[in-house]
């Protein structure tokens, strides 16, 4: 099992012939580099870095995963293709390399832990990937769909399947979190400084995080994802005072950044997650939750006309004033952001009506939804060009792209992740396992709630931490009884 991270066989070959190879490669590089510099070609200076990376790909794949985690918050979208997609530098090339090495080693050694394949969460993920492949075959634009599928694979394989191996040891879980959080703080500082030059205006808050994030919704989703973790780190006695101090510092930075993001969906997700935390804390039984939820649904259907009338009377638009901005959340009459989201959802439902089983194909929504818009539902920010995002929902999007099975698989996966997260928290053998399972689960819940209004799992910024957090919960579920005795991954 460790060979997936240590490169057994290859490292022995390198060890045997290392002196000769060092001299030969060094001489060849010096001669080649001298010639290329003479020709004003300086990209060859990157060759040593590429060689070091290649060496670690075969010998310490876990270090590559941690490097990807560190570079993700500061990665930028560099290349635009004709189909409107791009590549995030440096994370996606690094991820693709991990994907290829995993496939090669799987065929070469075939000793990947079968318990990982057969875990219920893994089975559901594999089924969803198979369904994505099937719907790519029936796609309206197969090239887009297969590219989308490939991108999903190079997110899921490194940070879910390999992530489970990486996170068998809790020290690697902590390391991943801190490696992601530290550069994220750097991005927050950059964003806040740029925002300050515009007087912290609400409108500027939508784009000042560029080029690290495309807009404030993706930025807010990640801030909300990590906030529960650092709240837990700050107030738990599991960690030292030094760790708690720096965790508290990052927590306060996240809170301020979340406030300045003006991302209403992120604010809603935090408030809703706080309610869920209270339910977990006070161990409120499921039957009472079901009764309350059912009562709310009955109340809504009994008074839906009155509720709709109240919502239509709300004319408050987005604002720099906090309370007015909160009030704008329920404005479905004049707020272009809310109305455009409804327009996208309605278009997705019409697409589903036309192709209810297989959908239009993964990743194709933005290229196909334009004809399904109604003129009366369009807003000032509507477009027919397919260049302004997707269906704005992790659940409605798959409904239009992968049909009803695609949406049901996504909903089932969310439910199963929450169920196993609660199971791990309840059965935790150590205080740290209990803390990690709860805070990471709450972080995921913020994302799933946010996912009803936006979707970012096709980006590295969200996919890497989300799949990694899921992998942590599965790793704790599978290995928590042996966590203290596990040797270091890659040792």
C-alpha positions as CSV (number, residue, x, y, z in Angstrom):
1,X,0.0,0.0,0.0
2,X,2.8,2.4,0.8
3,X,4.2,1.9,-2.7
4,X,1.6,4.2,-4.1
5,X,3.4,6.9,-2.2
6,X,7.0,5.6,-2.0
7,X,7.6,4.4,-5.5
8,X,9.0,0.9,-4.7
9,X,11.2,-0.4,-7.5
10,X,11.8,2.9,-9.2
11,X,13.6,4.4,-6.2
12,X,15.8,1.3,-6.0
13,X,16.8,1.7,-9.7
14,X,17.6,5.3,-9.1
15,X,19.7,4.5,-6.0
16,X,21.8,1.9,-7.9
17,X,22.7,4.2,-10.7
18,X,22.4,7.6,-9.0
19,X,26.0,8.8,-9.3
20,X,26.3,8.2,-13.0
21,X,22.9,9.6,-13.7
22,X,23.7,12.8,-11.7
23,X,26.8,13.5,-13.8
24,X,25.2,12.7,-17.1
25,X,22.0,14.7,-16.5
26,X,24.0,17.7,-15.0
27,X,26.3,17.8,-18.0
28,X,23.5,17.5,-20.5
29,X,21.5,20.2,-18.7
30,X,24.5,22.7,-18.6
31,X,25.2,22.3,-22.3
32,X,21.5,22.5,-23.3
33,X,20.8,25.4,-21.0
34,X,23.9,27.4,-22.2
35,X,22.8,26.9,-25.8
36,X,19.1,27.9,-25.1
37,X,20.1,31.0,-23.1
38,X,22.4,32.0,-26.0
39,X,19.3,31.7,-28.2
40,X,17.3,33.9,-25.7
41,X,15.1,31.0,-24.6
42,X,14.9,31.1,-20.8
43,X,12.2,28.5,-20.1
44,X,14.9,25.9,-19.7
45,X,15.7,27.4,-16.3
46,X,12.6,25.6,-15.1
47,X,13.9,22.2,-16.0
48,X,15.5,21.5,-12.6
49,X,12.2,22.2,-10.9
50,X,10.4,19.9,-13.3
51,X,12.9,17.2,-12.6
52,X,12.6,17.5,-8.9
53,X,8.8,17.3,-9.2
54,X,9.1,14.3,-11.5
55,X,11.3,12.6,-8.8
56,X,8.8,13.3,-6.1
57,X,5.9,12.0,-8.3
58,X,7.6,8.6,-8.2
59,X,9.0,8.6,-4.7
60,X,6.8,10.9,-2.5
61,X,3.4,11.3,-4.0
62,X,2.0,12.5,-0.6
63,X,4.3,15.5,-0.8
64,X,2.9,16.4,-4.2
65,X,-0.6,16.3,-2.8
66,X,0.4,18.6,0.0
67,X,2.1,20.9,-2.4
68,X,-1.1,21.1,-4.5
69,X,-3.0,22.0,-1.3
70,X,-0.6,24.8,-0.6
71,X,-0.8,26.2,-4.2
72,X,-4.5,26.0,-4.6
73,X,-5.6,29.2,-2.9
74,X,-3.0,31.2,-5.0
75,X,-3.5,29.4,-8.3
76,X,-4.8,31.5,-11.2
77,X,-6.8,30.7,-14.3
78,X,-4.2,31.3,-17.0
79,X,-5.4,29.8,-20.3
80,X,-8.7,30.2,-22.0
81,X,-10.0,27.7,-24.6
82,X,-12.6,28.1,-27.4
83,X,-15.1,26.2,-25.3
84,X,-14.9,28.7,-22.5
85,X,-12.9,26.6,-20.2
86,X,-9.5,27.3,-18.7
87,X,-6.7,25.7,-16.8
88,X,-5.7,26.6,-13.3
89,X,-1.9,27.1,-12.9
90,X,-0.2,25.3,-11.2
91,X,-2.8,23.0,-9.6
92,X,-4.5,21.4,-12.5
93,X,-1.2,20.3,-14.3
94,X,0.0,18.9,-10.9
95,X,-3.3,17.1,-10.4
96,X,-3.2,15.6,-13.9
97,X,0.2,14.3,-13.1
98,X,-1.0,12.6,-9.9
99,X,-3.9,11.1,-11.9
100,X,-1.6,9.6,-14.4
101,X,0.8,8.2,-11.8
102,X,-2.1,6.7,-9.9
103,X,-3.3,4.9,-13.0
104,X,0.2,3.7,-13.9
105,X,0.9,2.4,-10.4
106,X,-2.5,0.8,-10.2
107,X,-1.7,-1.3,-13.3
108,X,1.9,-1.8,-12.2
109,X,1.3,-2.9,-8.6
110,X,-2.5,-3.3,-8.2
111,X,-2.2,-3.2,-4.4
112,X,-4.6,-0.3,-3.7
113,X,-6.5,-1.0,-0.5
114,X,-9.7,-2.7,-1.6
115,X,-11.5,-1.5,1.5
116,X,-11.4,2.0,0.0
117,X,-13.1,0.8,-3.2
118,X,-15.9,-0.9,-1.2
119,X,-16.7,1.8,1.3
120,X,-20.3,3.0,0.8
121,X,-19.2,6.6,0.1
122,X,-16.7,5.3,-2.5
123,X,-19.2,3.1,-4.2
124,X,-21.6,6.0,-4.6
125,X,-18.8,8.2,-6.0
126,X,-17.8,5.5,-8.4
127,X,-21.5,5.0,-9.5
128,X,-21.8,8.8,-10.1
129,X,-18.6,8.8,-12.2
130,X,-19.9,5.9,-14.2
131,X,-23.2,7.7,-14.8
132,X,-21.3,10.8,-15.8
133,X,-19.4,8.7,-18.3
134,X,-22.7,7.3,-19.7
135,X,-24.2,10.8,-20.0
136,X,-21.1,12.0,-21.7
137,X,-21.7,9.3,-24.4
138,X,-25.2,10.7,-24.9
139,X,-24.1,14.3,-24.5
140,X,-25.2,17.1,-26.8
141,X,-21.5,18.2,-26.9
142,X,-19.4,15.1,-26.1
143,X,-16.1,16.9,-26.2
144,X,-17.2,19.3,-23.4
145,X,-18.6,16.4,-21.4
146,X,-15.6,14.2,-21.6
147,X,-13.3,17.1,-20.7
148,X,-15.6,17.8,-17.7
149,X,-15.4,14.1,-16.7
150,X,-11.7,14.1,-17.0
151,X,-11.5,17.2,-14.8
152,X,-13.7,15.5,-12.2
153,X,-11.4,12.5,-12.2
154,X,-8.3,14.5,-11.6
155,X,-10.0,16.1,-8.6
156,X,-11.6,12.9,-7.1
157,X,-8.7,10.5,-7.6
158,X,-5.9,12.5,-6.0
159,X,-7.9,14.1,-3.1
160,X,-10.5,11.4,-2.4
161,X,-9.0,8.0,-3.2
162,X,-5.4,8.9,-2.6
163,X,-6.5,11.3,0.1
164,X,-7.9,8.5,2.2
165,X,-4.4,7.0,2.3
166,X,-2.9,10.3,3.1
167,X,-5.3,11.1,5.9
168,X,-4.9,7.8,7.8
169,X,-2.6,9.8,10.1
170,X,-4.2,12.8,11.8
171,X,-1.0,14.8,11.5
172,X,-1.5,14.8,7.7
173,X,-5.1,16.1,8.2
174,X,-3.8,19.0,10.3
175,X,-1.0,19.6,7.8
176,X,-3.4,19.8,4.9
177,X,-5.6,22.3,6.7
178,X,-2.8,24.6,7.6
179,X,-1.1,24.3,4.2
180,X,-4.4,25.4,2.6
181,X,-5.2,28.1,5.2
182,X,-1.9,29.9,5.2
183,X,-1.9,31.0,1.5
184,X,-5.6,31.6,1.8
185,X,-4.9,34.2,4.5
186,X,-2.4,35.7,2.0
187,X,-5.2,35.9,-0.6
188,X,-7.5,37.5,2.0
189,X,-5.0,40.1,2.9
190,X,-4.5,40.9,-0.8
191,X,-8.2,41.1,-1.4
192,X,-8.8,43.3,1.7
193,X,-6.1,45.7,0.7
194,X,-7.5,46.1,-2.9
195,X,-11.0,46.4,-1.5
196,X,-9.9,49.2,0.9
197,X,-8.8,51.3,-2.1
198,X,-12.5,51.3,-3.2
199,X,-13.7,52.2,0.3
200,X,-15.0,48.6,0.9
201,X,-17.9,49.3,-1.5
202,X,-20.3,46.4,-2.0
203,X,-20.1,46.5,-5.8
204,X,-16.3,46.3,-5.7
205,X,-16.5,43.4,-3.2
206,X,-17.7,41.3,-6.1
207,X,-14.4,41.2,-8.0
208,X,-11.5,42.5,-5.8
209,X,-10.4,38.9,-5.1
210,X,-9.4,38.5,-8.8
211,X,-7.2,36.8,-10.1
212,X,-7.3,34.3,-7.3
213,X,-11.1,33.9,-7.4
214,X,-13.5,34.7,-10.2
215,X,-16.0,36.4,-8.0
216,X,-17.2,36.9,-4.4
217,X,-19.4,33.8,-4.3
218,X,-16.6,31.3,-4.9
219,X,-14.5,33.3,-2.4
220,X,-17.2,33.3,0.2
221,X,-17.9,29.6,-0.2
222,X,-14.2,28.7,0.7
223,X,-14.2,31.2,3.6
224,X,-17.3,29.5,5.0
225,X,-15.9,26.1,4.4
226,X,-12.9,26.7,6.6
227,X,-14.5,28.9,9.3
228,X,-16.0,26.0,11.4
229,X,-12.6,24.3,11.5
230,X,-10.7,27.2,12.9
231,X,-13.5,28.0,15.3
232,X,-13.0,24.4,16.6
233,X,-9.2,24.8,16.7
234,X,-9.5,28.1,18.6
235,X,-11.6,26.9,21.5
236,X,-10.7,23.2,21.9
237,X,-8.1,22.2,24.5
238,X,-7.0,19.4,22.2
239,X,-4.2,21.7,20.9
240,X,-1.6,23.9,22.5
241,X,-2.0,27.5,23.4
242,X,0.2,28.5,20.5
243,X,-2.0,26.6,18.0
244,X,-5.1,28.0,19.6
245,X,-3.8,31.5,19.3
246,X,-2.9,31.3,15.6
247,X,-6.2,29.4,15.0
248,X,-8.1,32.3,16.7
249,X,-6.2,34.8,14.6
250,X,-7.1,33.0,11.3
251,X,-10.7,32.6,12.6
252,X,-11.0,36.4,13.0
253,X,-9.5,37.0,9.6
254,X,-12.0,34.6,8.0
255,X,-14.9,36.3,9.8
256,X,-13.9,39.7,8.6
257,X,-13.2,38.5,5.1
258,X,-16.6,36.7,5.0
259,X,-18.3,39.9,6.1
260,X,-16.5,41.9,3.4
261,X,-17.2,39.4,0.7
262,X,-20.9,40.5,0.6
263,X,-21.7,36.9,-0.3
264,X,-25.2,36.3,0.9
265,X,-25.2,32.6,0.2
266,X,-22.1,32.1,2.4
267,X,-23.8,34.1,5.2
268,X,-26.9,31.9,4.9
269,X,-24.8,28.7,5.0
270,X,-23.0,29.8,8.2
271,X,-26.2,30.6,10.0
272,X,-27.9,27.4,8.9
273,X,-24.8,25.4,9.9
274,X,-24.8,27.0,13.3
275,X,-28.4,25.7,13.8
276,X,-27.3,22.3,12.7
277,X,-24.4,22.4,15.2
278,X,-26.9,23.2,18.0
279,X,-28.9,20.2,16.9
280,X,-25.8,18.0,17.1
281,X,-24.6,19.6,20.4
282,X,-27.9,19.1,22.2
283,X,-28.5,15.7,20.6
284,X,-32.0,16.6,19.4
285,X,-33.7,13.4,18.2
286,X,-34.4,12.9,14.5
287,X,-38.1,12.5,15.1
288,X,-38.3,16.1,16.5
289,X,-36.4,17.4,13.5
290,X,-38.8,15.6,11.2
291,X,-41.8,17.0,13.0
292,X,-40.5,20.6,12.9
293,X,-39.4,20.3,9.3
294,X,-42.8,18.8,8.3
295,X,-44.6,21.5,10.2
296,X,-42.7,24.2,8.3
297,X,-43.5,22.6,5.0
298,X,-47.2,22.4,5.9
299,X,-47.1,26.0,7.1
300,X,-45.5,27.1,3.8
301,X,-48.1,25.3,1.6
302,X,-51.0,26.6,3.7
303,X,-49.8,30.2,3.5
304,X,-47.7,30.2,0.3
305,X,-49.7,32.9,-1.4
306,X,-49.3,35.2,1.6
307,X,-45.6,34.4,1.8
308,X,-45.2,35.1,-1.9
309,X,-47.0,38.5,-1.5
310,X,-44.6,39.5,1.3
311,X,-41.6,38.5,-0.8
312,X,-42.8,40.4,-3.8
313,X,-43.2,43.6,-1.7
314,X,-39.5,43.4,-0.8
315,X,-37.8,45.9,-3.1
316,X,-34.5,46.1,-1.2
317,X,-31.5,45.6,-3.6
318,X,-27.9,44.7,-2.7
319,X,-26.3,47.3,-0.5
320,X,-23.2,48.2,1.3
321,X,-25.3,48.4,4.5
322,X,-25.2,45.1,6.2
323,X,-28.9,44.9,7.3
324,X,-30.1,46.1,3.9
325,X,-27.9,43.6,2.2
326,X,-29.3,40.8,4.4
327,X,-32.8,42.1,3.6
328,X,-32.1,41.8,-0.2
329,X,-31.7,38.0,0.2
330,X,-35.5,37.6,-0.1
331,X,-36.0,40.2,-2.9
332,X,-37.3,38.2,-5.8
333,X,-38.9,41.2,-7.6
334,X,-36.1,43.7,-8.4
335,X,-32.8,42.1,-7.3
336,X,-31.1,41.1,-10.6
337,X,-28.8,38.6,-8.9
338,X,-31.7,36.7,-7.3
339,X,-33.9,36.9,-10.4
340,X,-31.0,35.7,-12.6
341,X,-30.6,32.7,-10.3
342,X,-34.3,31.9,-10.7
343,X,-34.0,32.3,-14.5
344,X,-31.1,29.8,-14.5
345,X,-33.0,27.3,-12.4
346,X,-36.2,27.6,-14.6
347,X,-34.1,27.1,-17.7
348,X,-32.5,24.0,-16.1
349,X,-36.0,22.6,-15.3
350,X,-37.1,23.1,-18.9
351,X,-34.0,21.3,-20.1
352,X,-34.8,18.5,-17.7
353,X,-38.3,18.2,-19.1
354,X,-36.8,17.7,-22.5
355,X,-34.2,15.2,-21.5
356,X,-35.3,13.7,-18.1
357,X,-33.0,10.6,-18.0
358,X,-29.7,11.4,-19.6
359,X,-29.7,15.2,-19.6
360,X,-27.7,17.3,-22.0
361,X,-24.4,16.0,-20.9
362,X,-21.9,17.0,-18.1
363,X,-20.6,20.5,-18.3
364,X,-22.9,21.5,-21.2
365,X,-25.5,23.6,-19.3
366,X,-23.8,27.0,-20.0
367,X,-23.8,26.2,-23.8
368,X,-27.3,24.9,-24.0
369,X,-29.6,26.8,-21.6
370,X,-30.0,30.0,-23.7
371,X,-33.0,28.8,-25.8
372,X,-34.7,27.7,-22.6
373,X,-34.9,31.2,-21.1
374,X,-38.2,33.0,-21.3
375,X,-38.1,36.7,-22.2
376,X,-40.2,37.6,-19.1
377,X,-37.7,35.9,-16.8
378,X,-34.5,37.5,-18.3
379,X,-32.7,40.1,-16.3
380,X,-30.1,42.8,-17.1
381,X,-27.4,40.3,-16.5
382,X,-28.9,37.5,-18.6
383,X,-27.0,36.3,-21.7
384,X,-27.4,34.0,-24.7
385,X,-23.6,33.6,-25.2
386,X,-23.0,30.9,-22.6
387,X,-20.2,32.9,-21.0
388,X,-21.6,33.7,-17.6
389,X,-21.5,30.6,-15.6
390,X,-23.7,27.6,-14.9
391,X,-27.0,26.6,-13.3
392,X,-26.0,28.1,-9.9
393,X,-26.8,24.9,-8.0
394,X,-24.9,21.7,-7.3
395,X,-28.2,19.8,-7.5
396,X,-30.2,21.5,-10.2
397,X,-27.2,21.6,-12.5
398,X,-26.8,17.8,-12.6
399,X,-30.6,17.6,-13.1
400,X,-30.2,19.4,-16.5
401,X,-26.9,17.8,-17.4
402,X,-27.2,14.2,-16.2
403,X,-30.9,13.8,-15.8
404,X,-32.8,12.7,-12.7
405,X,-30.3,9.9,-11.8
406,X,-27.5,12.5,-11.8
407,X,-29.3,14.7,-9.3
408,X,-30.4,11.8,-7.1
409,X,-26.8,10.5,-7.0
410,X,-25.6,14.0,-5.8
411,X,-28.3,14.2,-3.2
412,X,-27.6,10.7,-2.0
413,X,-23.9,11.4,-1.8
414,X,-24.5,14.5,0.4
415,X,-26.8,12.5,2.7
416,X,-24.4,9.6,3.0
417,X,-21.4,11.9,3.7
418,X,-23.4,13.6,6.5
419,X,-24.5,10.3,7.9
420,X,-20.9,8.9,8.0
421,X,-19.6,12.2,9.4
422,X,-22.1,12.0,12.3
423,X,-21.2,8.3,12.8
424,X,-17.5,9.0,13.0
425,X,-18.1,11.9,15.4
426,X,-20.2,9.7,17.6
427,X,-17.8,6.7,17.6
428,X,-14.6,8.7,17.8
429,X,-11.8,7.1,19.9
430,X,-9.9,10.3,20.7
431,X,-10.8,14.0,21.4
432,X,-8.9,15.1,18.3
433,X,-10.8,12.7,16.1
434,X,-14.1,13.9,17.6
435,X,-13.1,17.5,16.9
436,X,-11.8,17.0,13.4
437,X,-14.8,14.9,12.3
438,X,-17.3,17.5,13.6
439,X,-15.6,20.6,12.3
440,X,-14.8,19.2,8.9
441,X,-18.4,17.9,8.6
442,X,-19.8,21.3,9.5
443,X,-17.4,22.9,7.0
444,X,-18.8,20.5,4.3
445,X,-22.4,21.3,5.4
446,X,-21.7,25.0,4.7
447,X,-20.6,24.1,1.2
448,X,-23.6,21.7,0.6
449,X,-26.0,24.5,1.8
450,X,-24.1,27.0,-0.4
451,X,-24.4,24.5,-3.2
452,X,-28.2,24.9,-3.4
453,X,-27.5,28.5,-4.7
454,X,-24.1,28.1,-6.4
455,X,-21.8,25.4,-7.8
456,X,-18.0,25.3,-7.8
457,X,-17.1,21.6,-7.9
458,X,-15.8,22.1,-11.4
459,X,-13.0,24.4,-10.0
460,X,-9.9,23.5,-8.1
461,X,-10.6,26.1,-5.4
462,X,-13.6,24.2,-4.1
463,X,-13.1,20.7,-5.4
464,X,-9.7,20.1,-3.7
465,X,-10.8,21.0,-0.1
466,X,-14.3,19.5,-0.5
467,X,-13.1,16.1,-1.8
468,X,-10.2,16.2,0.8
469,X,-12.7,16.8,3.7
470,X,-14.8,13.9,2.5
471,X,-11.7,11.7,2.3
472,X,-10.8,12.7,5.9
473,X,-14.2,11.5,7.1
474,X,-13.9,8.2,5.2
475,X,-10.4,7.7,6.5
476,X,-11.5,8.3,10.1
477,X,-14.4,5.9,9.6
478,X,-12.1,3.2,8.1
479,X,-8.9,3.6,10.2
480,X,-9.7,5.6,13.3
481,X,-9.2,2.6,15.6
482,X,-5.7,2.3,14.4
483,X,-4.8,6.0,13.9
484,X,-2.4,6.2,16.8
485,X,-0.4,3.2,15.6
486,X,-0.3,4.0,11.9
487,X,3.1,4.8,10.5
488,X,3.6,8.0,8.6
489,X,2.3,8.0,5.0
490,X,5.3,7.6,2.7
491,X,7.8,6.7,5.4
